[in-house]
Amino acid sequence: EKSASSSLQQETLDAHTDRFSGVGEKYNSGRPSVPEGVRSLVFDLVSYLAKDGKLGTVVDVGCGTGLSTFPWVSVANKVIGIDPTQDMLTQATKSQQSQNIQNVEFKIGYSHQTNLPPNSIDVITASQSLHWMDIPLTCQEAHRILKPYGAFVSIDYDSPVTIFGFYEAVDIVHKFRVELNHRGDQKGAYQSVIRGDKNQHLEKIRNSGQFRATGEGCYSERQEWKDDVEGVAGRLIGWVTSLGLTQTALKRNVTSVEEIEEVRGRVKESILRTAKDLGIDVEGERVWQICWFYRIRYGIK
């Protein structure tokens, strides 16, 4: 059996790769990793394939810097991260070496063309990445390489993060992202970039006809940030600058570093204003309660 060939134009594939080139470090520091709770849910989907508490092989397509790959190392004998962007994989390899992880392999490739043997994989994950992929052909490739009753799983988080109480600051970042999207479309800056609608992931997985069953679930992950106001504003701006949209906007003069810094200032001002209104002491370092909301869509071969 051979891997599928993509119906996406090579220009589009190149544009998707280019938008994440040169941002591996920003991506690694600005994005959340897959939480243990999400990993456990996915593991439970295919726990019948595990032997001695471990799966055979897990593949993470669109793996980026490995944030969604490394959580699998403790519950799988082998983990393979696949991404088309060398800069991302360079960062992933650095992280692997610094943690001395032996059972992970990173390789250049596409989700629809993995060059992996048929019927060999327990789980395939696409974490915060399926919207960049050719979903019908990715599902076709997943069916080819998955073991019977193996799972193809899309993992997405609702963005940006929720910071309890400080909703306006988060909304400033969200509105900036929406504005970049609108402004870029008006200027024709994103013509070669095709981005799917995450809300259609389950429907597209189901309509691919490659799976005996499909479904979805939700998960929330509460965390704590220990930081000062400047640091929290930096985290929010770090997230938005890690987005492929923002990087394309910078490269195509839709926005500028100066504008992003202006947004950072407004975020900081909003945090201070909200803290004053609510009578919250934000002088110096403190603990901020935050939450990520995840959506999981899956298909069982």
N, C-alpha and C positions, 0 to 999 in steps of 0.2 A: 504494500500500500504506500501511496505517496501523499505528502502533505498537500493541502489545498493551496491554490494560487489566488491571491487577493484580487478582488474586483476594484479596489481602490486604485486610483491613479498613482503612479510612482511619485508624482509631484506632491500629492497629498501625504503619502507616507514619509517623504523627505521633510515636509513641513512639520509634521508631527514630531519627527526626530529632532529637527532643528530647534523647535521651541523649548526643548528641555536640555539642549546643549549648553554647557557652561554654567549650569545652575545646580550641579550635584550637591555642593556644600549647603547652599541655601535651602534646597529641597530637604536635605537630611535634617536640618535644624528647625525647619518651619512646619513640618508635617507630623501628625501623630503616627505611632506604630499601631499595628493590629493588636488590640488588647487581648489578654488571656481569655476573657469571657467569650469573645467572638471566635477565637481559635477553638475553644472547647465546644462551642455549638457546632462548628463545622466538623470537628473530629467526631462528634456524636452522630452526625449524618451518615458516616461511613465506618463506625466503630466495628462493624462486623468484618471489615477487611483487615483490622489490626491483629498482629500477632505479638504476644507478650507485651501488650500495651503500646505498640508502635506500628505506625503505617509503614509500608514499603517505601514508596516515593511520592513526594508532593512537588508539584510544579507551580511556580508563581509567575504568571505572565504579566508583562508590564511592571516588572518588579522594582524599577527605579533604583534607589540606593539600598534596597534590601530591608527597608522598614517593615514590609509585609512578608518578607522571606524568613528572616531570622526567628520569628516566634515559633516556627515549625521544627526547629532543629532538635528540640527535646522530645518530640513525639513522632518523628519519622527517621528511618534509617538513612534516607537520602533526600535532600532538598535541592531543587534546581530553580534558579532565578533566571528569567529570560526578559531581555529588554533591547530595543533597537538603538539606544543611545549610549555610546561608549563612556561619556562623562559620568552618567549615572552608575554604570557598572564599575568604573574606577573607584568611585566613592564606596560602593558596596564591597569591593574587594579590600579596600583599606579597613573598613569596619570588620570584615571577616578576619583579617590578619591580626587586628588589634585585640580581638576577642578569642583568637586561636580556635576558631570553629572549623572542624574537620569535615563535616558531612554536608557541606554546601558547595554547589558549583554554580557559577554565573557564566552566562553565555549570551552573545549577541544573537538576536532573532526576533521574529514576530509571533504574535499569538496564533496566527492562522498558518504558520509555517515553522513548526518547532524542530523538525527533523529528528523527532524522538520515535522509538519503535512503537508499533501498535500494541494495544491491550497491555500496557506496562505501568500505568500511572494510577494511583489511588485517588488523589485529589488534585484538581487544578483550580487555583485561585486567581482572580483578577481584582486586585484591591485598588479602588479609586482610579481605575484605568480602562474599564470596559467601554466607556463613552468615546474613547479614541480608536476603538477597534472596529474591524469589519465583523459584526456580531454573527451573521449567518455562517461565514466561513470559519470564524473562531470556534463556533459550536460544532461545526463539521470536523475540525481538527481535534477538538476535545473528544468527540465521539470516537475518533480513530485511535487516539493514544490511551484513553481511559480503559481500565479494566471493567468488565461487566459489574454493574452496580457501583462503579466509582462515581464521583461527583464533580461537576463543574460549578464553581461558586463565585458569584460577583459580590464584592464587599464594598460598600460606599458609606461615607459619613456625610451627614448634613453639615453644611458649612456656611458661615464660619462657626467656630466653637461658641458655646454659651458660657458667659461669665455671669453667675447669679448676682443680680442687682445692678450690674453695669451694662445694661442692654443697649443703651444709646451708643456707647463706644464701639461695641461690636457692630451695630447697625451702620455706623459711619464707614467701616471697612467694607461691609456688604454693599452699600450703595456705591462706593467707589468702584468695586468690581463690576457692578451692573453698568455703571457709567462707562467704564473702559470697554465693555462689550458693545454697548450702543454706539459709542464714538468710533470704535474700530470698524464696525459694520458700515457706518456712514462714509468712512474714508476708504472703504474697500480694502482694509489692511489684513483681513482674515480670509480672503477669498480662497486661498489654497488649503485652509484649515477646516476640517469637517469634525464637528463635535456632536455626539449623540445626546439624546435626552435620557438621563438616568431613570426617569419615571417610566420609561418604556423598556427597561432592561428585561423584566420578567416576561413581558409579552413577546419580545424578540427571542429570548431563550426558548420559550414555549413554542413559538411559531417556526423555529428552526427545524422542528421535526426530528431532532437528534436524541431526544431523551424520553425515557419511559414515564417519567414523572417530573414535575417542576413545582416549586413553591417559594415562599419568602417568609422572612421573619425580621424582627427588630431587636435592637439591643442598645442600652445606654451605659456609658462608662463615665462615672464621676471620678474626678481627679483633683489634686491640689497643686496650685502653682505657688511657690514661695519666691516672692519677688517684690520689687518696689514698683511705683507707678511707671517709671521710665522703662523698666524691664517688661511690664505687661504690655505697654504700648508697642515695644519692640517685638514682642511675641506675635501680636496681631499683624503688624506690618511684615514681619518675617513670613507669616503664613501667606499673606496676599502676594508678596514678591516671589514666593516659591511656585505660584501658579503658572502654568504654561501660558495662560491668557496674558498675564502681566508681563512675562518675559517677551512674548511676541509684540505686545504693545510698546515695550521699551525699544526693541530692535527696529520697529517700524515707525517710531516717532509719534505714537499715539499718546504716550505719556512721557514723563521724564523723572529722573532721580529727584529733582527739586520738587515736583508735584507730590511724589510719594512722601517726601520729608514733610511737606505741608500737611498731608493727611495724618502723618504720625503726630504732628503738633495738635491737630484737632482731636485726635483720639485721646491724647494725654489731657487736654483741657476738659474733655467730656468726663473722663474718669474723676478728675479733681472736683468738677462741678457736682457730679452725682454723689460723690463722697460727702461733700459739704451739705447737700440737700438731705441726705440720709443720716447725717451725724456719724459717719464712719471715719475712723482715724486711719489715714493711708500714709502717714509720715514714716519714711523708711521702709524696711522690708516687712511684709506681712504674708499671710496665707490667703489665697484667692480660691474660692470654690468654683470649679468649672465642670462642664459636661460635654461629651461628644455623643451624638446620636447616630447609630449605624443602621443600615438596611442591608439585608442579606438575601440575595436571590440565587436559586440553585436549580440545577438539572441533574437527574440521576440517569446514568446510561442504562 
